[in-house]
């Protein structure tokens, strides 16, 4: 049985990108997921776009909060998450079709992993590979050095 992955998508003034982000979730090769769209008090069409996806697939869920910022929106989504794993996804980002499959496989091969992320590619106004600095736990403790769409266990978030 595949573990459930909860994808958390906070959205504030990014309704114009939300369809593409959610399409990338729907097209995942990994199928045991739920996607929680968190409207962070957005004044645009975020709710309208999100509710369209609720009708498309029951794995999409929706919640609303007054605008508190992206971190609070992600945390709210995680509190509603039922998955063993959490995957944040910004509303203006997209996932590669096999990202979740490969990330979960990495956790299944190596039990002591805490976070899994991958190479990233820029799209839109900027194009090309997003060059990340080599991973260092020390550097990560000082400054964020990876993008938000890294898979981790919900128990780590709770801890």
N, C-alpha and C positions, 0 to 999 in steps of 0.2 A: 504494500500500500504506500502510495506517495504521501509524504507529509503535506499538510495544508500550508500554503504560502499566502500571507496577507500583504497585499500591495497597497500602500498608503499614498494617495495622491492629493496633497493640499493644493488649493487653487484660490488665488486672489488676483483679479484683473488679468487672467490668462485664459478666459473662455475661448478665445480664438484659436488656441493651441490644444485645448483639452481633447477634442476628437482624435487627433493624431496620437496623443499619448495613450488614450484608452484603446484605440485600434491596435497599438503595439502590444497591449496587454491581452486583448482578445486573440491575437494571432500567435500567442506563445505555444511552443510545442509541449510544454508542461501544462497540464490541464487542471490540476487540483489547487486552485487558487481562489481567493476572494479579493475583490478590489474595492477599497473604501475611499470614496471621493469625499474630501473634506472641504466644504465651502467656507473659507475663512472670511466671511462677511463681505464677499465680493459684490460690488455694485453693478457688474456686467451680467452677461447671460450664463454664468456658471451653473446656476440651478437648472435652467432650461436644458442646457447641454447634458448635464449629469443625468437628469431624469429620463432623457431619451435613451441613455445607456442602460438604465435600470429596466427599461422595457425590452431591451435587446437580449439581456442575459441576466439570470437571477444571481450570478456571482458578483455583480456590481451592486454596491451599497452606497448610501449617501448620508452625510450628516452635515450640520450647519453649526457654526459658532460665530459670534460677533468677532470682528477682526482683532486678533491677538498676535498675529505674526506666524511665519512658516513653522517655527519650532513648536509652538503651542498647537498648531493645526496638525502637525505630524503626531505629536503626543496624544492628541484626542483620538486620532485614527487608530493608534496602537492600542489605546484602552478598549476600543470596540473590536479589535482584531481577535479572531479565533485561531489563527495559524500558529504553528510551531515556529515558523520563520516569518520575519518582517522584511519587506522590501520597499523602501521609500522611492517614490518616483515623482519628480517635479512635473507639473502640468505642461511644461514646455519641453519635456524630454521624451525620448522614445527608447524602448527596449529592443534589443536584437531578439529574433524569434526563438533562439535556443538558450538565451541567457539564464532563465530560471532553471531549466533542466541541468545545465552545466554547473551552476552554482550549488544546487542541491546535491548533485553527484559529488562535488568537492567535499561537502560536509559529510556525506556518507562514507567517503574514503578516509577522511581524517577527522576523527571525533573531537580533537582538541582545538579545532578552528574556532575563531571568534567572529570573523567577518570575511566575506568573499566579495570581491569586486573584479572588474575586468578592464580591458582597454576601452577607451571611449573615442567616439568620432564626433566632431562638431558638424553641425548642419545649419542651414539658414544663411545668415549674413557671413558667418565664418565657416570654413570648411577645412577638413583634414583631421588627422589624428590629434587627440588631446593628450599632450605629453605630460604624464604625471611624474613626480619625483619618485625615486626608489623608496619603497616602503620602509619605515622605521617607526617602531612603537613609541620611541621617545619623541620623535618629531610630530607624530600624530597627537600625542598628549599636549603638545604646545600649540599646534595650529592644524586646522583641518587640511589634509593633503590629498584627500580623495573626494570624488563626487558623491552626492547623497545616495545614489542608487546602489548601495552595497547591501548584500543579504546578511542577516544576523538572526540569531535565535531570540525569540521574545523573552525567554528567561534571562538573557543577558541584559535586556532593556529593563526588566523588572528589578534585577539586582542593582 
